[in-house]
Amino acid sequence: MEIRDKVVVVTGGGGGIGRALCQRFALEGARAIVAADLDLAAAQDTVASIAAVPALAIGANVAREADVQRLVQGSLDQFGQIDVFCSNAGIYFEGSEATPNADWQKIWDVNVMAHVYAARAVLPHMLGRGSGYLLQTASAAGLLNQIGSAPYGVTKHAAVGFAEWLALTYGDHGIKVSCLCPQGVRTKMLLGEDGSKDSFLLEGSVSAEHVAQAVVAGMRA
């Protein structure tokens, strides 16, 4: 898959890996980019940073299926098609088996169900065209695990499993699927809001821009 001339939607596009993906896709010559984020102002900042490419900012809570449906429909209304959907938004907090049910549900809705909602919303369009690309952001925690956070490790394993299922189920129907599983990435999730958070993952960590470059290379391969 080459990004050039493609319409790309990125959730969590207001910062971190999502913003870096939007910016990199613009450099690769995307036809249009939709940056979606819970923080609409952050998504608008991303769009402003890629002014050379037609772009749209949409506020959306990916934990709500109606918001994801609205995101897909708004993107189709604006640009006529969606070639690549990057289900990238995610959250993290520390926890264990003792973490309250409400918190388990919250992280499940964002880190797993958002991928399900995205597939439900965009696959009919992609299958109708006979082509499309789903990029699912999980984590190395989905291949290994997450020290200090059972909810994060469990939900990222589920995200990897769902991406694998999508690839197996729709690969013969023109749908390509990639699962992005980075380890330490220097974003607010790792560093904290003020950049002072300490983490064992800092050693060997990479920039969000490095991840975006790897995504483009992986999709091309």
N, CA, C and O of each residue as an XYZ file, in Angstrom:
884
protein
N       0.849     -1.206      0.000
C       0.000      0.000      0.000
C       0.875      1.242      0.000
O       1.721      1.419      0.877
N       0.668      2.089     -0.978
C       1.309      3.403     -1.013
C       0.285      4.431     -0.544
O      -0.888      4.367     -0.909
N       0.739      5.366      0.260
C      -0.145      6.389      0.819
C      -0.514      7.456     -0.211
O      -1.562      8.092     -0.097
N       0.324      7.651     -1.193
C       0.068      8.705     -2.178
C      -1.331      8.581     -2.779
O      -1.747      7.510     -3.219
N      -2.038      9.702     -2.783
C      -3.382      9.817     -3.360
C      -4.451      9.046     -2.586
O      -5.541      8.806     -3.106
N      -4.148      8.661     -1.360
C      -5.117      7.936     -0.542
C      -5.781      8.875      0.470
O      -5.178      9.853      0.912
N      -7.015      8.566      0.825
C      -7.725      9.267      1.900
C      -7.540      8.455      3.177
O      -7.881      7.274      3.238
N      -6.993      9.115      4.195
C      -6.609      8.427      5.429
C      -7.330      9.047      6.626
O      -7.389     10.269      6.761
N      -7.870      8.199      7.484
C      -8.473      8.636      8.742
C      -7.603      8.127      9.886
O      -7.220      6.957      9.902
N      -7.289      8.995     10.840
C      -6.452      8.625     11.982
C      -7.152      9.026     13.268
O      -7.406     10.209     13.492
N      -7.468      8.049     14.120
C      -8.006      8.396     15.437
C      -6.848      8.620     16.402
O      -5.746      8.108     16.202
N      -7.114      9.389     17.445
C      -6.012      9.805     18.310
C      -5.061     10.709     17.563
O      -3.870     10.761     17.868
N      -5.588     11.423     16.582
C      -4.749     12.239     15.690
C      -4.316     13.564     16.273
O      -3.614     14.329     15.611
N      -4.722     13.854     17.507
C      -4.366     15.131     18.104
C      -2.992     15.199     18.706
O      -2.540     16.288     19.062
N      -2.304     14.082     18.839
C      -0.980     14.096     19.442
C      -0.299     12.760     19.317
O      -0.871     11.809     18.784
N       0.922     12.682     19.805
C       1.657     11.425     19.855
C       1.804     10.743     18.517
O       2.083     11.387     17.505
N       1.614      9.434     18.514
C       1.751      8.654     17.287
C       0.734      9.101     16.243
O       1.047      9.152     15.054
N      -0.480      9.425     16.679
C      -1.517      9.832     15.730
C      -1.137     11.076     14.955
O      -1.295     11.121     13.735
N      -0.634     12.092     15.652
C      -0.217     13.308     14.953
C       0.944     13.019     14.021
O       0.973     13.505     12.890
N       1.903     12.230     14.490
C       3.054     11.890     13.641
C       2.617     11.134     12.392
O       3.175     11.340     11.315
N       1.619     10.257     12.531
C       1.095      9.539     11.360
C       0.488     10.513     10.359
O       0.758     10.428      9.161
N      -0.332     11.440     10.851
C      -0.948     12.419      9.960
C       0.111     13.215      9.212
O       0.008     13.408      8.001
N       1.111     13.669      9.919
C       2.158     14.477      9.307
C       2.970     13.674      8.306
O       3.333     14.183      7.246
N       3.253     12.432      8.632
C       4.019     11.594      7.717
C       3.205     11.252      6.474
O       3.732     11.259      5.362
N       1.926     10.955      6.661
C       1.077     10.645      5.516
C       0.972     11.846      4.577
O       0.885     11.682      3.360
N       0.980     13.043      5.140
C       0.972     14.244      4.304
C       2.242     14.312      3.469
O       2.189     14.624      2.279
N       3.376     14.024      4.085
C       4.649     14.027      3.352
C       4.665     12.973      2.250
O       5.324     13.136      1.223
N       3.931     11.900      2.482
C       3.880     10.818      1.494
C       2.905     11.104      0.366
O       2.768     10.298     -0.555
N       2.224     12.247      0.429
C       1.351     12.645     -0.670
C      -0.069     12.147     -0.585
O      -0.713     11.932     -1.612
N      -0.575     11.957      0.630
C      -1.977     11.557      0.774
C      -2.900     12.558      0.083
O      -2.604     13.751      0.025
N      -4.012     12.065     -0.437
C      -4.970     12.973     -1.078
C      -5.698     13.809     -0.044
O      -5.981     14.985     -0.273
N      -6.002     13.201      1.097
C      -6.676     13.915      2.171
C      -6.462     13.154      3.469
O      -6.252     11.941      3.468
N      -6.519     13.886      4.577
C      -6.311     13.292      5.896
C      -7.401     13.783      6.839
O      -7.731     14.969      6.863
N      -7.953     12.860      7.612
C      -8.897     13.210      8.665
C      -8.243     12.882     10.003
O      -7.908     11.728     10.271
N      -8.065     13.895     10.836
C      -7.513     13.713     12.177
C      -8.665     13.770     13.168
O      -9.328     14.798     13.301
N      -8.897     12.676     13.854
C      -9.975     12.610     14.844
C      -9.382     12.492     16.232
O      -8.377     11.810     16.430
N     -10.001     13.154     17.189
C      -9.493     13.085     18.554
C     -10.600     13.485     19.523
O     -11.504     14.247     19.179
N     -10.510     12.957     20.737
C     -11.414     13.388     21.796
C     -11.271     14.883     22.040
O     -12.243     15.570     22.354
N     -10.042     15.378     21.892
C      -9.722     16.800     22.030
C      -9.756     17.436     20.641
O      -8.778     17.360     19.898
N     -10.866     18.053     20.297
C     -11.016     18.636     18.961
C      -9.949     19.689     18.678
O      -9.431     19.753     17.563
N      -9.613     20.509     19.662
C      -8.601     21.551     19.457
C      -7.256     20.934     19.081
O      -6.542     21.475     18.236
N      -6.906     19.810     19.700
C      -5.654     19.133     19.370
C      -5.688     18.605     17.940
O      -4.696     18.694     17.216
N      -6.828     18.056     17.536
C      -6.972     17.583     16.157
C      -6.862     18.742     15.176
O      -6.269     18.598     14.107
N      -7.423     19.874     15.530
C      -7.318     21.059     14.684
C      -5.881     21.532     14.567
O      -5.465     21.989     13.502
N      -5.111     21.429     15.655
C      -3.688     21.782     15.603
C      -2.941     20.864     14.636
O      -2.071     21.309     13.887
N      -3.291     19.581     14.663
C      -2.659     18.646     13.731
C      -2.976     19.031     12.297
O      -2.087     19.064     11.446
N      -4.236     19.320     12.031
C      -4.641     19.719     10.683
C      -3.891     20.978     10.252
O      -3.463     21.078      9.103
N      -3.731     21.928     11.153
C      -3.002     23.163     10.825
C      -1.545     22.884     10.480
O      -0.930     23.619      9.708
N      -0.993     21.813     11.059
C       0.416     21.496     10.813
C       0.636     20.806      9.483
O       1.781     20.634      9.063
N      -0.450     20.401      8.800
C      -0.327     19.727      7.503
C      -1.154     20.474      6.462
O      -1.879     19.871      5.671
N      -1.031     21.776      6.479
C      -1.892     22.625      5.656
C      -1.746     22.362      4.156
O      -2.641     22.711      3.387
N      -0.644     21.758      3.727
C      -0.432     21.531      2.296
C      -1.342     20.431      1.742
O      -1.470     20.294      0.526
N      -1.968     19.654      2.614
C      -2.827     18.552      2.198
C      -4.245     18.832      2.686
O      -4.414     19.249      3.832
N      -5.262     18.619      1.867
C      -6.636     18.779      2.352
C      -6.853     17.929      3.598
O      -6.568     16.731      3.594
N      -7.355     18.543      4.659
C      -7.476     17.824      5.921
C      -8.695     18.306      6.684
O      -9.159     19.433      6.512
N      -9.196     17.428      7.525
C     -10.394     17.698      8.308
C     -10.156     17.234      9.735
O      -9.646     16.136      9.954
N     -10.521     18.059     10.705
C     -10.455     17.687     12.111
C     -11.852     17.357     12.601
O     -12.795     18.109     12.355
N     -11.988     16.241     13.289
C     -13.287     15.824     13.826
C     -13.095     15.427     15.290
O     -12.198     14.653     15.622
N     -13.936     15.958     16.142
C     -13.931     15.546     17.538
C     -14.719     14.263     17.686
O     -15.856     14.173     17.224
N     -14.123     13.264     18.327
C     -14.805     11.971     18.467
C     -14.278     11.228     19.683
O     -13.077     11.216     19.953
N     -15.187     10.616     20.400
C     -14.855      9.706     21.485
C     -14.974      8.298     20.939
O     -16.085      7.802     20.751
N     -13.847      7.644     20.680
C     -13.882      6.345     20.009
C     -14.486      5.248     20.880
O     -14.758      4.152     20.391
N     -14.697      5.527     22.149
C     -15.361      4.558     23.019
C     -16.865      4.545     22.809
O     -17.565      3.707     23.378
N     -17.364      5.465     22.000
C     -18.794      5.536     21.677
C     -18.992      5.165     20.211
O     -18.460      5.829     19.322
N     -19.742      4.126     19.965
C     -19.915      3.665     18.584
C     -20.549      4.735     17.710
O     -20.190      4.866     16.540
N     -21.486      5.503     18.256
C     -22.127      6.549     17.464
C     -21.111      7.581     16.987
O     -21.234      8.103     15.879
N     -20.108      7.880     17.812
C     -19.073      8.831     17.415
C     -18.227      8.268     16.272
O     -17.868      8.997     15.346
N     -17.913      6.990     16.335
C     -17.108      6.378     15.276
C     -17.899      6.327     13.973
O     -17.350      6.582     12.901
N     -19.177      6.000     14.063
C     -20.026      6.018     12.874
C     -20.082      7.425     12.274
O     -20.013      7.592     11.057
N     -20.206      8.423     13.133
C     -20.249      9.815     12.666
C     -18.920     10.218     12.025
O     -18.901     10.944     11.032
N     -17.821      9.747     12.592
C     -16.496     10.024     12.027
C     -16.375      9.452     10.622
O     -15.926     10.137      9.702
N     -16.772      8.213     10.460
C     -16.680      7.573      9.135
C     -17.591      8.275      8.138
O     -17.175      8.560      7.015
N     -18.819      8.554      8.531
C     -19.740      9.200      7.608
C     -19.285     10.605      7.260
O     -19.390     11.023      6.107
N     -18.780     11.340      8.245
C     -18.281     12.687      7.978
C     -17.099     12.686      7.024
O     -16.973     13.574      6.181
N     -16.233     11.687      7.156
C     -15.082     11.564      6.253
C     -15.532     11.232      4.841
O     -15.006     11.774      3.869
N     -16.512     10.335      4.731
C     -17.041      9.981      3.415
C     -17.764     11.156      2.773
O     -17.645     11.381      1.568
N     -18.506     11.896      3.567
C     -19.214     13.061      3.031
C     -18.239     14.101      2.501
O     -18.499     14.751      1.488
N     -17.108     14.254      3.197
C     -16.140     15.288      2.819
C     -15.268     14.871      1.639
O     -15.001     15.673      0.743
N     -14.822     13.605      1.642
C     -13.808     13.191      0.663
C     -14.240     12.043     -0.253
O     -13.496     11.675     -1.162
N     -15.422     11.474     -0.032
C     -15.960     10.493     -0.961
C     -15.519      9.066     -0.747
O     -16.179      8.145     -1.228
N     -14.427      8.851     -0.044
C     -13.951      7.497      0.194
C     -12.992      7.498      1.375
O     -12.503      8.544      1.802
N     -12.736      6.303      1.891
C     -11.710      6.094      2.914
C     -10.866      4.919      2.445
O     -11.359      3.798      2.313
N      -9.599      5.187      2.196
C      -8.689      4.131      1.749
C      -7.987      3.452      2.921
O      -7.759      2.242      2.912
N      -7.650      4.257      3.929
C      -6.910      3.752      5.092
C      -7.582      4.272      6.356
O      -7.824      5.472      6.490
N      -7.883      3.367      7.283
C      -8.416      3.779      8.578
C      -7.433      3.331      9.642
O      -7.196      2.137      9.824
N      -6.860      4.308     10.347
C      -5.892      4.028     11.405
C      -6.603      4.129     12.754
O      -6.842      5.228     13.255
N      -6.932      2.999     13.327
C      -7.588      2.955     14.639
C      -6.472      3.019     15.684
O      -5.964      1.994     16.138
N      -6.111      4.235     16.049
C      -4.873      4.487     16.785
C      -5.084      4.927     18.229
O      -4.191      4.746     19.056
N      -6.233      5.497     18.552
C      -6.440      6.046     19.895
C      -6.327      4.952     20.955
O      -6.759      3.819     20.740
N      -5.745      5.302     22.097
C      -5.620      4.353     23.191
C      -5.374      5.074     24.501
O      -4.985      6.241     24.518
N      -5.603      4.370     25.598
C      -5.348      4.951     26.913
C      -4.564      3.963     27.765
O      -4.510      2.767     27.478
N      -3.954      4.500     28.828
C      -3.154      3.686     29.748
C      -3.374      4.156     31.170
O      -3.457      5.357     31.424
N      -3.468      3.235     32.081
C      -3.330      3.543     33.498
C      -2.856      2.278     34.201
O      -3.065      1.167     33.714
N      -2.224      2.459     35.337
C      -1.732      1.321     36.089
C      -2.909      0.598     36.739
O      -3.950      1.203     36.995
N      -2.741     -0.705     37.006
C      -3.829     -1.440     37.621
C      -3.533     -2.924     37.718
O      -2.522     -3.414     37.214
N      -4.444     -3.626     38.381
C      -4.287     -5.059     38.620
C      -5.664     -5.713     38.587
O      -6.633     -5.121     38.112
N      -5.737     -6.944     39.099
C      -7.047     -7.597     39.200
C      -7.984     -6.827     40.127
O      -9.204     -6.978     40.056
N      -7.400     -5.997     41.002
C      -8.203     -5.240     41.960
C      -8.727     -3.924     41.395
O      -9.496     -3.227     42.056
N      -8.317     -3.585     40.189
C      -8.802     -2.355     39.564
C     -10.328     -2.405     39.452
O     -10.875     -3.432     39.052
N     -11.023     -1.324     39.794
C     -12.494     -1.328     39.758
C     -13.044     -1.688     38.381
O     -12.437     -1.388     37.353
N     -14.189     -2.328     38.386
C     -14.830     -2.754     37.137
C     -15.020     -1.606     36.162
O     -14.853     -1.780     34.954
N     -15.368     -0.433     36.675
C     -15.618      0.710     35.792
C     -14.360      1.092     35.025
O     -14.440      1.494     33.864
N     -13.197      0.971     35.663
C     -11.942      1.297     34.981
C     -11.569      0.217     33.968
O     -11.080      0.526     32.881
N     -11.801     -1.055     34.324
C     -11.593     -2.126     33.348
C     -12.462     -1.886     32.110
O     -12.005     -2.060     30.980
N     -13.706     -1.490     32.330
C     -14.614     -1.249     31.208
C     -14.156     -0.076     30.372
O     -14.226     -0.121     29.144
N     -13.687      0.978     31.026
C     -13.242      2.172     30.303
C     -12.089      1.859     29.371
O     -12.108      2.263     28.208
N     -11.082      1.142     29.863
C      -9.924      0.854     29.019
C     -10.283     -0.186     27.951
O      -9.722     -0.169     26.855
N     -11.212     -1.086     28.268
C     -11.676     -2.055     27.266
C     -12.374     -1.333     26.112
O     -12.159     -1.655     24.943
N     -13.205     -0.361     26.455
C     -13.953      0.360     25.421
C     -13.028      1.112     24.474
O     -13.275      1.145     23.269
N     -11.970      1.715     25.000
C     -11.062      2.506     24.158
C     -10.057      1.615     23.431
O      -9.840      1.781     22.231
N      -9.452      0.685     24.136
C      -8.343     -0.090     23.564
C      -8.786     -1.294     22.746
O      -7.994     -1.848     21.983
N     -10.043     -1.706     22.895
C     -10.530     -2.869     22.137
C     -11.775     -2.514     21.316
O     -11.771     -2.634     20.091
N     -12.826     -2.081     21.988
C     -14.086     -1.873     21.285
C     -13.977     -0.775     20.223
O     -14.699     -0.816     19.227
N     -13.098      0.193     20.413
C     -12.924      1.222     19.381
C     -12.490      0.602     18.055
O     -12.893      1.068     16.989
N     -11.660     -0.458     18.119
C     -11.256     -1.155     16.892
C     -12.455     -1.884     16.272
O     -12.620     -1.911     15.052
N     -13.272     -2.464     17.126
C     -14.473     -3.158     16.642
C     -15.425     -2.158     15.984
O     -15.945     -2.402     14.895
N     -15.645     -1.029     16.661
C     -16.542     -0.009     16.112
C     -16.020      0.507     14.765
O     -16.795      0.719     13.833
N     -14.713      0.705     14.673
C     -14.127      1.198     13.422
C     -14.353      0.203     12.289
O     -14.729      0.584     11.181
N     -14.119     -1.075     12.577
C     -14.311     -2.095     11.544
C     -15.770     -2.156     11.102
O     -16.057     -2.245      9.908
N     -16.687     -2.108     12.062
C     -18.117     -2.126     11.719
C     -18.491     -0.959     10.826
O     -19.288     -1.094      9.897
N     -17.904      0.188     11.123
C     -18.297      1.408     10.418
C     -17.702      1.504      9.021
O     -18.376      1.937      8.087
N     -16.449      1.104      8.872
C     -15.758      1.384      7.612
C     -15.697      0.187      6.664
O     -15.547      0.371      5.456
N     -15.809     -1.034      7.187
C     -15.686     -2.200      6.318
C     -16.754     -2.279      5.225
O     -16.422     -2.657      4.102
N     -18.005     -1.944      5.493
C     -18.974     -2.000      4.387
C     -18.544     -1.149      3.190
O     -18.684     -1.569      2.042
N     -18.024      0.040      3.464
C     -17.536      0.907      2.390
C     -16.348      0.266      1.671
O     -16.310      0.220      0.441
N     -15.377     -0.230      2.448
C     -14.174     -0.812      1.841
C     -14.499     -2.080      1.068
O     -13.987     -2.287     -0.032
N     -15.346     -2.927      1.635
C     -15.712     -4.169      0.944
C     -16.494     -3.871     -0.336
O     -16.360     -4.579     -1.335
N     -17.304     -2.827     -0.294
C     -18.038     -2.429     -1.492
C     -17.126     -1.985     -2.616
O     -17.429     -2.181     -3.793
N     -15.996     -1.379     -2.242
C     -15.013     -0.937     -3.242
C     -14.031     -2.036     -3.603
O     -13.351     -1.960     -4.626
N     -13.959     -3.066     -2.755
C     -13.025     -4.165     -2.998
C     -11.610     -3.872     -2.573
O     -10.681     -4.575     -2.969
N     -11.432     -2.831     -1.760
C     -10.084     -2.509     -1.292
C     -10.162     -1.624     -0.056
O     -11.134     -0.900      0.157
N      -9.119     -1.706      0.742
C      -9.040     -0.880      1.934
C      -7.929     -1.374      2.836
O      -7.447     -2.498      2.696
N      -7.531     -0.519      3.762
C      -6.426     -0.862      4.663
C      -6.811     -0.452      6.073
O      -7.192      0.693      6.314
N      -6.711     -1.392      7.001
C      -6.956     -1.123      8.407
C      -5.621     -1.196      9.151
O      -4.952     -2.229      9.143
N      -5.251     -0.107      9.781
C      -4.061     -0.081     10.629
C      -4.531      0.004     12.075
O      -5.133      1.001     12.475
N      -4.263     -1.026     12.852
C      -4.709     -1.099     14.239
C      -3.510     -0.866     15.162
O      -2.567     -1.658     15.153
N      -3.531      0.191     15.944
C      -2.448      0.419     16.895
C      -2.724     -0.366     18.167
O      -3.720     -0.133     18.851
N      -1.836     -1.294     18.471
C      -1.899     -2.021     19.738
C      -0.690     -1.576     20.562
O      -0.599     -0.408     20.939
N       0.225     -2.480     20.843
C       1.397     -2.166     21.662
C       2.244     -3.416     21.748
O       1.747     -4.524     21.545
N       3.523     -3.243     22.048
C       4.343     -4.411     22.364
C       3.772     -5.152     23.565
O       4.032     -6.341     23.748
N       2.994     -4.448     24.385
C       2.326     -5.094     25.519
C       1.342     -6.152     25.055
O       1.007     -7.062     25.813
N       0.874     -6.044     23.813
C      -0.031     -7.040     23.253
C       0.688     -8.289     22.784
O       0.055     -9.313     22.525
N       2.008     -8.211     22.673
C       2.822     -9.365     22.300
C       3.552     -9.918     23.511
O       3.818    -11.118     23.591
N       3.876     -9.043     24.452
C       4.578     -9.412     25.680
C       3.595     -9.257     26.835
O       2.742    -10.121     27.037
N       3.700     -8.183     27.586
C       2.717     -7.786     28.584
C       3.149     -6.445     29.138
O       4.142     -5.882     28.676
N       2.424     -5.913     30.124
C       2.731     -4.596     30.654
C       2.973     -4.678     32.146
O       2.045     -4.924     32.916
N       4.212     -4.474     32.560
C       4.527     -4.432     33.985
C       3.761     -3.279     34.620
O       3.858     -2.136     34.174
N       3.000     -3.588     35.664
C       2.287     -2.547     36.391
C       0.872     -2.279     35.924
O       0.151     -1.509     36.559
N       0.453     -2.902     34.816
C      -0.907     -2.641     34.350
C      -1.519     -3.866     33.692
O      -1.301     -4.125     32.508
N      -2.280     -4.606     34.464
C      -3.040     -5.718     33.893
C      -4.064     -5.239     32.878
O      -4.186     -5.855     31.819
N      -4.819     -4.153     33.151
C      -5.807     -3.708     32.173
C      -5.187     -3.358     30.821
O      -5.758     -3.678     29.778
N      -4.045     -2.716     30.832
C      -3.399     -2.350     29.570
C      -2.898     -3.592     28.838
O      -3.138     -3.750     27.641
N      -2.201     -4.476     29.559
C      -1.678     -5.676     28.917
C      -2.783     -6.541     28.327
O      -2.660     -7.043     27.209
N      -3.855     -6.709     29.079
C      -4.963     -7.560     28.616
C      -5.641     -6.953     27.394
O      -5.902     -7.658     26.420
N      -5.929     -5.661     27.434
C      -6.635     -5.047     26.307
C      -5.776     -4.989     25.056
O      -6.297     -5.083     23.944
N      -4.483     -4.838     25.219
C      -3.615     -4.808     24.036
C      -3.465     -6.200     23.432
O      -3.333     -6.328     22.215
N      -3.481     -7.244     24.259
C      -3.526     -8.600     23.708
C      -4.804     -8.796     22.888
O      -4.778     -9.383     21.806
N      -5.913     -8.299     23.418
C      -7.180     -8.419     22.696
C      -7.143     -7.649     21.380
O      -7.674     -8.115     20.372
N      -6.520     -6.480     21.385
C      -6.436     -5.683     20.159
C      -5.639     -6.420     19.086
O      -6.014     -6.413     17.913
N      -4.537     -7.057     19.490
C      -3.741     -7.838     18.536
C      -4.579     -8.993     17.991
O      -4.568     -9.261     16.789
N      -5.299     -9.670     18.873
C      -6.127    -10.785     18.432
C      -7.193    -10.365     17.437
O      -7.459    -11.081     16.472
N      -7.800     -9.217     17.662
C      -8.836     -8.753     16.747
C      -8.238     -8.385     15.388
O      -8.835     -8.664     14.348
N      -7.058     -7.759     15.400
C      -6.396     -7.429     14.134
C      -6.080     -8.696     13.343
O      -6.263     -8.737     12.127
N      -5.606     -9.730     14.041
C      -5.325    -11.001     13.373
C      -6.606    -11.588     12.773
O      -6.592    -12.103     11.655
N      -7.702    -11.511     13.513
C      -8.971    -12.044     13.020
C      -9.432    -11.294     11.769
O      -9.898    -11.906     10.808
N      -9.300     -9.976     11.786
C      -9.680     -9.184     10.614
C      -8.861     -9.588      9.388
O      -9.396     -9.725      8.288
N      -7.562     -9.775      9.592
C      -6.696    -10.152      8.471
C      -7.093    -11.505      7.906
O      -7.147    -11.679      6.689
N      -7.370    -12.462      8.777
C      -7.763    -13.799      8.335
C      -9.108    -13.788      7.622
O      -9.309    -14.506      6.642
N     -10.016    -12.975      8.119
C     -11.391    -12.993      7.614
C     -11.555    -12.222      6.319
O     -12.314    -12.642      5.446
N     -10.862    -11.108      6.176
C     -11.103    -10.215      5.044
C      -9.937    -10.092      4.068
O     -10.018     -9.340      3.097
N      -8.850    -10.827      4.321
C      -7.692    -10.741      3.428
C      -7.989    -11.128      2.000
O      -7.379    -10.592      1.074
N      -8.913    -12.048      1.801
C      -9.271    -12.487      0.449
C     -10.320    -11.588     -0.198
O     -10.783    -11.859     -1.306
N     -10.686    -10.529      0.494
C     -11.705     -9.606     -0.019
C     -11.137     -8.210     -0.288
O     -11.877     -7.230     -0.365
N      -9.822     -8.138     -0.429
C      -9.183     -6.867     -0.770
C      -8.836     -5.988      0.414
O      -8.407     -4.848      0.234
N      -9.014     -6.505      1.630
C      -8.742     -5.703      2.818
C      -7.390     -6.099      3.411
O      -7.160     -7.263      3.740
N      -6.513     -5.127      3.539
C      -5.216     -5.359      4.166
C      -5.282     -4.877      5.615
O      -5.953     -3.892      5.924
N      -4.583     -5.580      6.488
C      -4.591     -5.243      7.912
C      -3.169     -5.261      8.444
O      -2.415     -6.202      8.194
N      -2.811     -4.227      9.170
C      -1.541     -4.210      9.891
C      -1.820     -3.896     11.351
O      -2.743     -3.146     11.670
N      -1.020     -4.472     12.233
C      -1.132     -4.206     13.661
C       0.175     -3.579     14.123
O       1.236     -4.197     14.032
N       0.093     -2.367     14.613
C       1.259     -1.618     15.058
C       1.507     -1.902     16.534
O       0.640     -1.644     17.369
N       2.684     -2.431     16.862
C       2.982     -2.850     18.237
C       4.292     -2.236     18.728
O       5.272     -2.954     18.925
N       4.320     -0.918     18.927
C       5.557     -0.286     19.404
C       5.777     -0.535     20.888
O       4.837     -0.835     21.623
N       7.014     -0.409     21.316
C       7.319     -0.510     22.731
C       7.404      0.915     23.285
O       6.394      1.617     23.270
N       8.546      1.369     23.767
C       8.619      2.715     24.323
C       8.616      3.777     23.242
O       9.499      3.794     22.385
N       7.633      4.662     23.272
C       7.552      5.779     22.329
C       7.446      7.064     23.143
O       6.646      7.151     24.074
N       8.241      8.043     22.797
C       8.318      9.268     23.594
C       7.121     10.189     23.318
O       7.218     11.188     22.605
N       6.007      9.807     23.910
C       4.770     10.582     23.835
C       4.311     10.882     25.261
O       4.958     10.477     26.226
N       3.196     11.592     25.385
C       2.674     11.915     26.713
C       2.300     10.659     27.492
O       2.376     10.649     28.721
N       1.899      9.602     26.793
C       1.555      8.367     27.487
C       2.754      7.822     28.257
O       2.603      7.283     29.353
N       3.948      7.966     27.673
C       5.165      7.471     28.313
C       5.779      8.508     29.250
O       6.223      8.177     30.349
N       5.801      9.757     28.810
C       6.523     10.804     29.524
C       5.681     11.578     30.525
O       6.228     12.263     31.390
N       4.339     11.481     30.423
C       3.465     12.294     31.249
C       3.186     13.636     30.606
O       3.863     14.025     29.654
N       2.211     14.333     31.109
C       1.789     15.613     30.531
C       2.913     16.639     30.512
O       3.039     17.411     29.561
N       3.738     16.648     31.573
C       4.810     17.649     31.655
C       6.162     17.106     31.228
O       7.166     17.814     31.314
N       6.204     15.871     30.773
C       7.445     15.288     30.278
C       8.389     14.789     31.347
O       9.525     14.428     31.039
N       7.952     14.758     32.604
C       8.860     14.408     33.702
C       8.679     12.981     34.221
O       9.415     12.552     35.109
N       7.715     12.248     33.682
C       7.437     10.896     34.171
C       8.609      9.968     33.874
O       9.159      9.979     32.773
N       8.982      9.166     34.865
C      10.077      8.217     34.691
C       9.509      6.853     34.327
O       8.466      6.458     34.847
N      10.181      6.136     33.444
C       9.709      4.819     33.021
C      10.890      3.973     32.578
O      11.821      4.478     31.951
N      10.854      2.685     32.904
C      11.897      1.772     32.437
C      11.893      1.664     30.916
O      12.877      1.214     30.328
N      10.809      2.068     30.277
C      10.728      1.987     28.818
C      11.462      3.127     28.113
O      11.619      3.101     26.892
N      11.909      4.123     28.873
C      12.621      5.243     28.246
C      13.894      4.777     27.554
O      14.230      5.246     26.467
N      14.594      3.853     28.193
C      15.804      3.333     27.573
C      15.431      2.546     26.327
O      14.669      1.582     26.397
N      15.962      2.955     25.205
C      15.635      2.302     23.942
C      14.375      2.812     23.289
O      13.951      2.288     22.259
N      13.761      3.842     23.882
C      12.526      4.379     23.297
C      12.813      5.114     21.997
O      13.953      5.484     21.716
N      11.766      5.318     21.209
C      11.892      5.997     19.911
C      10.899      7.143     19.857
O       9.997      7.238     20.690
N      11.070      8.005     18.879
C      10.150      9.126     18.700
C       8.904      8.669     17.952
O       8.911      7.642     17.273
N       7.838      9.447     18.087
C       6.620      9.158     17.336
C       6.883      9.245     15.836
O       6.288      8.507     15.051
N       7.759     10.134     15.453
C       8.101     10.280     14.028
C       8.782      9.017     13.505
O       8.548      8.604     12.370
N       9.622      8.409     14.335
C      10.267      7.150     13.952
C       9.208      6.064     13.727
O       9.296      5.288     12.775
N       8.214      6.017     14.608
C       7.134      5.041     14.463
C       6.372      5.270     13.161
O       6.066      4.323     12.436
N       6.068      6.532     12.873
C       5.331      6.845     11.645
C       6.108      6.434     10.402
O       5.535      5.931      9.436
N       7.405      6.651     10.437
C       8.247      6.234      9.313
C       8.204      4.706      9.146
O       8.129      4.195      8.029
N       8.252      3.991     10.280
C       8.194      2.529     10.225
C       6.836      2.054      9.697
O       6.760      1.050      8.989
N       5.769      2.774     10.042
C       4.443      2.420      9.559
C       4.390      2.519      8.039
O       3.899      1.607      7.375
N       4.883      3.603      7.494
C       4.869      3.782      6.042
C       5.676      2.675      5.353
O       5.251      2.121      4.339
N       6.838      2.366      5.916
C       7.666      1.310      5.339
C       6.963     -0.050      5.435
O       7.015     -0.846      4.498
N       6.312     -0.306      6.559
C       5.607     -1.561      6.725
C       4.422     -1.694      5.782
O       4.207     -2.756      5.198
N       3.655     -0.622      5.630
C       2.521     -0.648      4.720
C       2.989     -0.831      3.276
O       2.344     -1.525      2.490
N       4.099     -0.211      2.940
C       4.634     -0.350      1.580
C       5.077     -1.793      1.327
O       4.887     -2.332      0.237
N       5.662     -2.399      2.342
C       6.149     -3.793      2.189
C       4.989     -4.784      2.136
O       5.212     -5.988      2.011
